[in-house]
């Protein structure tokens, strides 16, 4: 029974971690869509865009 109890305590923590990861990735993607061209132009002006 110890395995079952551990599984049910690990599952919510894993779901919360996955949910936070998805939220962070969504926010990063939305930020890139909003400011991507400005970021690229700023890097191109300083010459750093060729490093990537």
C-alpha atoms as an extended CHARMM CRD file, in Angstrom:
* protein
*
        52  EXT
         1         1  UNK       CA              0.0000000000        0.0000000000        0.0000000000  PROA      1               0.0000000000
         2         2  UNK       CA              2.9440000000        2.3090000000        0.4190000000  PROA      2               0.0000000000
         3         3  UNK       CA              3.4710000000        2.3950000000       -3.3550000000  PROA      3               0.0000000000
         4         4  UNK       CA             -0.1320000000        3.4410000000       -3.9490000000  PROA      4               0.0000000000
         5         5  UNK       CA              0.0420000000        6.2540000000       -1.4150000000  PROA      5               0.0000000000
         6         6  UNK       CA              3.3180000000        7.5030000000       -2.8810000000  PROA      6               0.0000000000
         7         7  UNK       CA              1.8830000000        7.4260000000       -6.3950000000  PROA      7               0.0000000000
         8         8  UNK       CA             -1.0870000000        9.5540000000       -5.4060000000  PROA      8               0.0000000000
         9         9  UNK       CA              1.1320000000       12.1490000000       -3.7360000000  PROA      9               0.0000000000
        10        10  UNK       CA              3.6060000000       12.2410000000       -6.6300000000  PROA      10              0.0000000000
        11        11  UNK       CA              0.9750000000       12.6300000000       -9.3410000000  PROA      11              0.0000000000
        12        12  UNK       CA             -0.3690000000       16.0650000000       -8.2750000000  PROA      12              0.0000000000
        13        13  UNK       CA              3.1640000000       17.4190000000       -7.8790000000  PROA      13              0.0000000000
        14        14  UNK       CA              4.0790000000       16.1850000000      -11.3500000000  PROA      14              0.0000000000
        15        15  UNK       CA              0.9360000000       17.6840000000      -12.8700000000  PROA      15              0.0000000000
        16        16  UNK       CA              1.6260000000       21.0280000000      -11.2140000000  PROA      16              0.0000000000
        17        17  UNK       CA              5.2130000000       20.9970000000      -12.5100000000  PROA      17              0.0000000000
        18        18  UNK       CA              4.0690000000       20.1650000000      -16.0430000000  PROA      18              0.0000000000
        19        19  UNK       CA              1.3800000000       22.8570000000      -15.8810000000  PROA      19              0.0000000000
        20        20  UNK       CA              3.8780000000       25.4860000000      -14.7840000000  PROA      20              0.0000000000
        21        21  UNK       CA              6.2390000000       24.4270000000      -17.5580000000  PROA      21              0.0000000000
        22        22  UNK       CA              3.5110000000       24.7270000000      -20.1710000000  PROA      22              0.0000000000
        23        23  UNK       CA              2.5310000000       28.1530000000      -18.8400000000  PROA      23              0.0000000000
        24        24  UNK       CA              6.1480000000       29.3550000000      -18.9740000000  PROA      24              0.0000000000
        25        25  UNK       CA              6.6030000000       28.0530000000      -22.5190000000  PROA      25              0.0000000000
        26        26  UNK       CA              3.3550000000       29.7100000000      -23.6180000000  PROA      26              0.0000000000
        27        27  UNK       CA              4.3960000000       33.0260000000      -22.0920000000  PROA      27              0.0000000000
        28        28  UNK       CA              7.8110000000       32.8350000000      -23.7690000000  PROA      28              0.0000000000
        29        29  UNK       CA              6.2490000000       32.0380000000      -27.1430000000  PROA      29              0.0000000000
        30        30  UNK       CA              3.7410000000       34.8790000000      -26.8040000000  PROA      30              0.0000000000
        31        31  UNK       CA              6.5550000000       37.2500000000      -25.8900000000  PROA      31              0.0000000000
        32        32  UNK       CA              8.5410000000       36.1440000000      -28.9140000000  PROA      32              0.0000000000
        33        33  UNK       CA              5.5400000000       36.7050000000      -31.1940000000  PROA      33              0.0000000000
        34        34  UNK       CA              5.0180000000       40.1670000000      -29.7270000000  PROA      34              0.0000000000
        35        35  UNK       CA              8.6340000000       41.3610000000      -29.5840000000  PROA      35              0.0000000000
        36        36  UNK       CA             10.5560000000       38.9680000000      -31.8650000000  PROA      36              0.0000000000
        37        37  UNK       CA             11.2460000000       41.4140000000      -34.6710000000  PROA      37              0.0000000000
        38        38  UNK       CA             12.4520000000       44.1070000000      -32.2740000000  PROA      38              0.0000000000
        39        39  UNK       CA             14.7430000000       41.6080000000      -30.5440000000  PROA      39              0.0000000000
        40        40  UNK       CA             16.2140000000       40.4790000000      -33.8610000000  PROA      40              0.0000000000
        41        41  UNK       CA             16.7290000000       44.0230000000      -35.1030000000  PROA      41              0.0000000000
        42        42  UNK       CA             18.4400000000       45.0380000000      -31.8640000000  PROA      42              0.0000000000
        43        43  UNK       CA             20.7640000000       42.0320000000      -32.1460000000  PROA      43              0.0000000000
        44        44  UNK       CA             21.4420000000       42.7230000000      -35.8250000000  PROA      44              0.0000000000
        45        45  UNK       CA             22.3370000000       46.3150000000      -35.0680000000  PROA      45              0.0000000000
        46        46  UNK       CA             24.8680000000       45.2280000000      -32.4870000000  PROA      46              0.0000000000
        47        47  UNK       CA             26.2400000000       42.4010000000      -34.6290000000  PROA      47              0.0000000000
        48        48  UNK       CA             25.2660000000       39.6390000000      -32.2240000000  PROA      48              0.0000000000
        49        49  UNK       CA             22.7510000000       37.9820000000      -34.5250000000  PROA      49              0.0000000000
        50        50  UNK       CA             25.5420000000       36.2520000000      -36.4290000000  PROA      50              0.0000000000
        51        51  UNK       CA             26.6170000000       34.4020000000      -33.2670000000  PROA      51              0.0000000000
        52        52  UNK       CA             23.4600000000       32.2780000000      -33.2430000000  PROA      52              0.0000000000
